[in-house]
Amino acid sequence: MKKSLLIALILLSITARAQRYRGFQVNVLPGFLIAHREYMANMEAHTYGIELAYSSDFSGWKQMDEQYKHLRWGTGLTYFNMGNPQLNGNVYAWHIHVEANLKKRPHHQSTLRFGSGIGYLNKPYDLTTNKKNKAIGSKLNGNMQIIYKHYFDVGPKSSLILGLGVTHYSNGNFRRPNLGINMLHFDFGWLQKVKLYEQPKQKLLPQLFPDNGFELNFGYARKQIAVADTRFFNIYSSSLLYYFKHNANRNWRAGVECFFDRTYPYTLFNEASLKNLKAKDITEIAVKVGHEFQFGRLGIVTDLGTYLYRPNEYKKRTYFAIGFNYFFNQGIVAQTRLKSHMAVADYFYWSGGYRFSDKFLRHQ
């Protein structure tokens, strides 16, 4: 009898570990708004947030679920009270996230969450009503988040969550000021699995683009360069990259990128400085390398670039870009990126691109 009971418990444990789930998380996020610039010291405050998120440990795409066996992902809504309702205000956000597995055990798991989305801030900088807010000048902002999370199973369908993370809001210089808001916070949460799957249905992700080939892009951005001078600048970009497959869900990429940025010759409040411009006055030419994680139709991209030519040293020579790709069929891709020079954000830019095979080169 004891032996039969032991075998049954072992089989039950194996089955529980094999099950996949769909469910929801509720997370409480108490923390602190960090003044990362001296003239933001008046904004420091204790904060608290709450998040409601859909959560799952499988995507339904065969290639992705076989490659990332303990990956979690989700999407949700977050509310943050940033401690001073008249100065800092509140922020409401939507995000998507993935959680990379760090350590998996039968009844607990540690992960690292990467998330991004958009947020609405109700008290940005305003010259007449809120001029002491030196951090953000727009109501609509980008949202980035990184959280260490640890899940402790308390039942077959429930887990306690403990964690620590940072949430960031900024607008990529779409409107000044743009120092950004950083909140360091804890994560106390609960995962409730609504449905368990022994063998969830899977389908093959279609061939969205060739395994190896070229990517041609055209992009657009819009930004301000000063709080007092409210002029907006339109910035255009293009790139030609070669990408090659590392494995089923990872690609490497390298190529040439050009930007056409009229902020180089501009001097504050001087519209005449934008007249009679030549191409050399506004053109940046760079080479870059990058990496792409693919999660179904979504890709997370990190790029490192260096300028071969820029009109002057207004910007540092090296830049970083991080963002997302969304893949349609037949090689069409939509993209968003945050471009920065060290810790200084330049702008968000959006682009559309097309991927095509390099087989015509390999047949030469």
Stockholm file with secondary structure:
# STOCKHOLM 1.0

chainA/1-364         MKKSLLIALILLSITARAQRYRGFQVNVLPGFLIAHREYMANMEAHTYGIELAYSSDFSGWKQMDEQYKHLRWGTGLTYFNMGNPQLNGNVYAWHIHVEANLKKRPHHQSTLRFGSGIGYLNKPYDLTTNKKNKAIGSKLNGNMQIIYKHYFDVGPKSSLILGLGVTHYSNGNFRRPNLGINMLHFDFGWLQKVKLYEQPKQKLLPQLFPDNGFELNFGYARKQIAVADTRFFNIYSSSLLYYFKHNANRNWRAGVECFFDRTYPYTLFNEASLKNLKAKDITEIAVKVGHEFQFGRLGIVTDLGTYLYRPNEYKKRTYFAIGFNYFFNQGIVAQTRLKSHMAVADYFYWSGGYRFSDKFLRHQ
#=GR chainA/1-364 SS CHHHHHHHHHHHHHHHHHCEEEEEEEEEEEEEEECCSGGGGGGCEEEEEEEEEEEESCCSBHHHHHHSTTCEEEEEEEEEECSCTTTTCEEEEEEEEEEEEEEEETTEEEEEEEEEEEEEESSCCBTTTBTTCCSBCCSEEEEEEEEEEEEEEEETTEEEEEEEEEEEEECTTSSSCBCCEEEEEEEEEEEEEEEEESSCCCBCCCCCSCSSEEEEEEEEEEECSCSSCCCCEEEEEEEEEEEEEEETTEEEEEEEEEEECTTTTCBTTBGGGGSSCCHHHHEEEEEEEEEEEEETTEEEEEEEEEEEECSSTTSCSEEEEEEEEEECSTTEEEEEEEEEETTEEEEEEEEEEEEEECHHHHTC
#=GC SS_cons         CHHHHHHHHHHHHHHHHHCEEEEEEEEEEEEEEECCSGGGGGGCEEEEEEEEEEEESCCSBHHHHHHSTTCEEEEEEEEEECSCTTTTCEEEEEEEEEEEEEEEETTEEEEEEEEEEEEEESSCCBTTTBTTCCSBCCSEEEEEEEEEEEEEEEETTEEEEEEEEEEEEECTTSSSCBCCEEEEEEEEEEEEEEEEESSCCCBCCCCCSCSSEEEEEEEEEEECSCSSCCCCEEEEEEEEEEEEEEETTEEEEEEEEEEECTTTTCBTTBGGGGSSCCHHHHEEEEEEEEEEEEETTEEEEEEEEEEEECSSTTSCSEEEEEEEEEECSTTEEEEEEEEEETTEEEEEEEEEEEEEECHHHHTC
//
